Amino acid sequence: MEDTKGGSGANLDRDRLCAFYRHMWRIRAFEECAIRGAEAGEVFGTVHPSIGQEAVAVAVCGNLRRDDILLSTHRGHGHTLVKGADPYAMMCELLGRAEGTCGGKGGSMHIADFGIAMLGANGVVGANTVIAVGAAQRLKKLGSDRIVACIFGDGAVNRGTFLEALNWAAVRTLPVLFVCEDNRYSASTRTAELTAGEGAAARGRALGIETAEADGNEVPTLDAIAREAIARVRGGRPVLLVTRTYRLTGHTSRDPAGYRPQEELAAAREKDPIRRCADLLRLAGLEEAELAAIEAEARREMAEIYERARNAPWPRRDLAYTDVQDVGAPTERPY
């Protein structure tokens, strides 16, 4: 990468770093509004923040094409935003309003937006992995150069669906990028206490899948690794990317996370991806006022969106049962 200004940041692409920084602040500002909404009882259902994990969303989803398919988890606001979803429609979805991405019926854990090929977040741990290989097999049959990106947490690696999905992707050489956001916790339990062996990467290699590991909070390096992985997947092979990150909030917006040592949290804050990106931008010549302006603009944007969404119309009652598939009673007739 070439420096756009020169000086001490000679190896930094300042424009690209600024874009990363802006996207990460938009994610964080969006989720901080969502947390406030949950605390005020205005967001229905559970909110799972990704605060502290924003670099993974930016590096992975920022390198996808608009028509590439994305499948996310219950912690998927950032992924969806970076893929190109309208933050107002997303906020309406969290608030259960008619102008939400799913008409207010999916909520935080089940956001989907087919307009950007985001097939949906998933509240079932690991369930998106098998959906991803199904979508990838369809793309391969069509001869398409589109790919599927499937993002999941480290808690998913012990689920049967994870191994089934990796195995099928390897056997059929499917265009899937599996991305593990390893934040070290499965809800409130350390993942290391639940996972034997060497974790997700070892499982991928055991099945013959090309596997890369990266610091999930160091956005320029992660960006380069993700770009290379996506190129390989577009070339027709599955890749597993394991990113080491850390969520700075509890498992949900209502979780005080008392199970984590304070010194561990303090150390993680020092590696906050937004903070680290800001340090790099300072090296590249950005002034403090410019950094503050990016943060302020993201906060202003999301605060305005939240206020608009609060005043958006509720869904019509007569539409409550639309989008619901009725296959009939199996005792009366086959599906």
C-alpha positions in Angstrom: 0.0 0.0 0.0 1.2 3.5 -0.8 1.1 6.4 1.6 -1.1 9.3 0.4 0.7 11.9 2.4 4.2 10.7 3.2 6.1 11.2 6.4 6.2 8.7 9.2 3.3 6.7 7.8 5.1 5.7 4.6 3.5 2.3 4.4 0.0 3.3 5.2 -2.9 4.0 2.8 -4.4 6.9 4.6 -7.6 7.0 2.5 -8.3 3.3 3.1 -7.6 3.6 6.8 -10.0 6.6 7.0 -12.7 4.5 5.4 -12.0 1.7 7.9 -12.1 4.1 10.8 -15.4 5.7 9.6 -17.1 2.3 9.1 -16.0 1.1 12.5 -17.4 4.2 14.2 -20.7 3.8 12.3 -21.0 0.3 13.6 -20.2 1.3 17.1 -22.5 4.3 17.1 -25.3 2.2 15.7 -24.9 -0.5 18.4 -24.7 2.1 21.2 -28.0 3.5 20.0 -29.4 -0.1 19.9 -28.2 -0.7 23.5 -29.9 2.5 24.7 -33.0 1.5 22.9 -32.9 -1.9 24.7 -32.4 -0.3 28.0 -35.4 2.0 27.4 -37.6 -0.9 26.4 -37.9 0.3 22.8 -35.9 -2.5 21.1 -37.8 -5.7 21.2 -35.9 -8.9 21.8 -32.2 -9.4 22.7 -29.4 -7.2 21.3 -26.0 -8.9 21.0 -23.4 -6.1 20.5 -20.2 -6.5 18.5 -18.5 -3.6 20.1 -14.8 -4.4 20.0 -15.1 -6.7 17.0 -15.8 -4.0 14.3 -12.5 -4.7 12.4 -13.7 -8.1 11.3 -16.9 -6.7 9.8 -15.0 -4.0 8.0 -12.2 -6.2 6.6 -14.3 -9.1 5.5 -17.6 -7.5 4.4 -15.8 -4.5 2.9 -14.1 -6.8 0.5 -17.2 -8.6 -0.7 -19.0 -7.7 -3.9 -22.6 -6.4 -3.5 -23.9 -9.6 -5.1 -21.8 -12.0 -2.9 -23.9 -13.8 -0.4 -23.5 -13.1 3.3 -24.8 -15.1 6.3 -24.2 -13.8 9.8 -24.9 -14.6 13.4 -27.0 -13.1 16.2 -24.1 -10.6 16.5 -24.4 -9.4 13.0 -25.2 -5.6 12.9 -21.7 -4.7 11.8 -21.6 -7.3 9.0 -24.9 -6.1 7.6 -24.0 -2.4 7.8 -20.7 -2.8 6.0 -22.3 -5.1 3.3 -24.4 -2.1 2.4 -27.7 -2.3 4.3 -29.6 0.9 5.1 -29.0 1.7 8.8 -32.4 3.3 9.1 -34.1 0.2 7.8 -32.0 -1.9 10.2 -32.9 0.3 13.2 -36.5 0.1 12.3 -36.2 -3.7 12.3 -34.7 -3.6 15.8 -37.6 -1.4 16.9 -40.2 -3.7 15.3 -41.4 -1.0 12.8 -42.9 -1.5 9.4 -40.0 0.1 7.5 -37.5 -2.5 8.9 -35.6 -4.7 6.6 -38.0 -7.6 7.4 -41.0 -5.4 8.1 -40.2 -5.4 11.8 -40.7 -9.2 12.1 -37.1 -10.4 12.4 -35.6 -8.1 15.0 -31.9 -7.8 15.9 -31.1 -11.5 15.7 -32.8 -12.2 12.3 -32.0 -9.2 10.1 -32.0 -10.1 6.4 -31.7 -7.9 3.3 -31.9 -9.7 0.0 -31.2 -6.5 -1.8 -27.6 -6.7 -0.7 -27.5 -10.6 -0.8 -27.6 -10.8 2.9 -29.6 -13.9 3.5 -29.9 -13.3 7.2 -28.5 -13.3 10.7 -29.3 -16.5 12.6 -30.1 -17.0 16.3 -29.2 -20.7 16.2 -25.4 -21.1 16.8 -23.7 -22.7 13.9 -26.9 -23.1 11.8 -25.7 -20.6 9.2 -22.8 -22.8 8.2 -24.9 -25.4 6.5 -27.1 -22.8 4.9 -23.9 -21.3 3.5 -22.8 -24.5 1.8 -26.3 -24.9 0.3 -26.1 -21.5 -1.2 -22.6 -22.1 -2.4 -23.5 -25.3 -4.1 -26.3 -23.6 -5.9 -23.9 -20.8 -7.1 -21.4 -23.5 -8.3 -24.2 -25.3 -10.3 -25.1 -22.0 -11.9 -21.5 -21.4 -12.9 -21.5 -18.1 -11.1 -18.4 -16.3 -9.8 -20.3 -15.1 -6.8 -19.1 -16.4 -3.4 -20.7 -17.0 0.0 -19.2 -15.5 3.2 -20.4 -17.2 6.4 -19.5 -15.5 9.7 -19.8 -17.3 13.1 -18.4 -17.3 16.6 -15.9 -19.6 18.3 -18.8 -21.2 20.2 -20.1 -22.7 16.9 -17.0 -24.9 16.3 -18.3 -27.6 18.5 -21.7 -27.8 16.8 -22.2 -30.7 14.4 -23.4 -28.3 11.7 -19.9 -26.7 11.6 -18.1 -29.9 10.8 -20.8 -31.0 8.4 -20.6 -27.7 6.6 -16.8 -27.7 6.4 -16.7 -31.3 5.2 -19.3 -30.7 2.4 -17.5 -27.6 1.3 -14.2 -29.5 1.1 -15.7 -32.5 -0.7 -17.6 -30.4 -3.2 -14.9 -27.6 -3.5 -17.6 -25.0 -2.8 -16.9 -21.2 -2.9 -17.4 -20.5 0.8 -15.4 -18.2 3.0 -15.9 -19.4 6.6 -15.0 -16.6 9.1 -14.7 -17.4 12.8 -14.9 -14.4 15.1 -13.0 -15.9 18.0 -13.8 -13.6 20.9 -12.8 -16.2 23.5 -16.2 -16.6 25.0 -19.2 -18.8 24.3 -21.9 -16.6 25.9 -20.6 -16.5 29.5 -18.1 -19.4 29.4 -14.5 -19.3 28.2 -14.4 -21.2 24.9 -11.1 -22.8 25.9 -13.0 -24.7 28.7 -15.4 -26.2 26.2 -13.3 -26.9 23.1 -10.7 -29.7 23.0 -7.7 -29.5 20.7 -6.4 -26.4 19.0 -9.8 -24.9 18.0 -11.4 -23.9 14.8 -8.2 -23.6 12.7 -7.2 -27.2 13.5 -10.6 -28.5 12.5 -10.4 -26.8 9.2 -6.9 -28.1 8.4 -8.0 -31.6 9.4 -10.6 -31.5 6.7 -8.1 -30.2 4.1 -9.5 -26.7 4.0 -7.0 -23.9 3.4 -6.9 -22.0 6.7 -5.6 -18.6 7.8 -5.4 -17.1 11.2 -5.2 -13.3 11.9 -5.4 -10.6 14.6 -9.0 -9.6 14.3 -8.4 -6.2 15.8 -5.6 -5.0 13.5 -7.6 -3.9 10.5 -4.9 -3.2 7.8 -3.4 -6.6 8.0 -6.7 -8.3 8.4 -7.9 -6.4 5.3 -5.0 -7.8 3.2 -5.6 -11.4 4.5 -9.3 -11.2 3.9 -8.8 -9.9 0.3 -6.5 -12.8 -0.5 -8.9 -15.3 1.1 -11.8 -13.9 -0.9 -9.8 -14.1 -4.1 -9.0 -17.8 -3.4 -12.6 -18.5 -2.7 -13.7 -16.8 -5.9 -11.2 -19.1 -7.6 -13.3 -22.0 -6.5 -12.1 -23.3 -3.2 -13.3 -23.0 0.4 -11.2 -21.1 2.9 -11.5 -20.8 6.7 -10.3 -17.5 8.2 -10.0 -17.5 12.0 -9.9 -14.0 13.5 -8.8 -13.4 17.2 -10.9 -10.6 18.6 -12.8 -9.6 21.8 -16.2 -8.2 22.6 -16.0 -5.3 25.0 -19.6 -5.7 26.2 -21.4 -8.6 27.7 -22.9 -11.4 25.6 -26.1 -9.3 25.4 -26.8 -5.6 26.1 -28.2 -6.7 29.5 -25.3 -8.9 30.4 -23.0 -7.2 33.0 -20.3 -9.7 32.1 -19.2 -10.2 35.7 -17.6 -13.5 34.8 -14.7 -11.6 33.1 -11.7 -10.4 35.1 -11.4 -6.6 35.0 -7.7 -6.8 34.2 -8.6 -8.9 31.1 -11.1 -6.3 30.0 -8.7 -3.5 30.6 -6.1 -5.2 28.4 -8.6 -5.8 25.7 -9.6 -2.1 25.6 -5.9 -1.3 24.9 -6.3 -3.4 21.7 -9.7 -1.9 20.7 -9.6 -1.9 16.8 -10.9 1.7 16.6 -8.2 2.8 19.0 -5.5 1.0 17.0 -6.8 2.4 13.7 -6.7 5.9 15.2 -3.1 5.4 16.2 -2.2 4.4 12.6 -4.0 7.4 11.2 -2.0 9.6 13.5 1.1 8.1 12.0 -0.3 8.7 8.6 -0.7 12.4 9.4 -4.3 12.9 10.5 -4.9 15.5 13.1 -6.9 15.0 16.3 -9.6 17.3 15.0 -10.1 15.1 11.9 -10.3 11.9 14.0 -12.9 13.6 16.3 -14.9 14.8 13.3 -15.2 11.2 11.9 -16.5 10.0 15.3 -18.9 12.9 15.7 -20.4 12.4 12.3 -21.0 8.7 12.9 -22.7 9.5 16.2 -24.8 12.2 14.7 -25.9 10.0 11.8 -27.0 7.1 14.0 -28.6 9.3 16.6 -30.7 10.9 13.9 -31.6 7.5 12.5 -32.6 6.2 15.9 -35.0 9.2 16.4 -36.5 8.7 12.9 -37.0 5.0 13.6 -38.6 5.6 16.9 -41.3 7.6 15.1 -41.7 5.2 12.2 -45.1 3.5 11.8 -45.9 0.1 13.3 -46.7 -2.8 11.0 -50.3 -3.3 10.1 -52.0 -6.0 12.1 -53.6 -7.6 9.1 -50.0 -8.4 7.8 -49.0 -10.4 10.9 -49.3 -13.7 9.2 -47.8 -12.8 5.8 -44.4 -14.3 5.1 -45.4 -17.3 7.2 -45.3 -20.6 5.4 -48.2 -23.0 6.1 -47.4 -26.5 4.9 -50.4 -28.0 6.5 -50.7 -30.8 9.0 -48.5 -33.8 8.1 -51.2 -36.1 9.4 -53.6 -34.8 6.8 -51.4 -34.5 3.7 -47.7 -34.6 2.8 -45.7 -31.5 2.5 
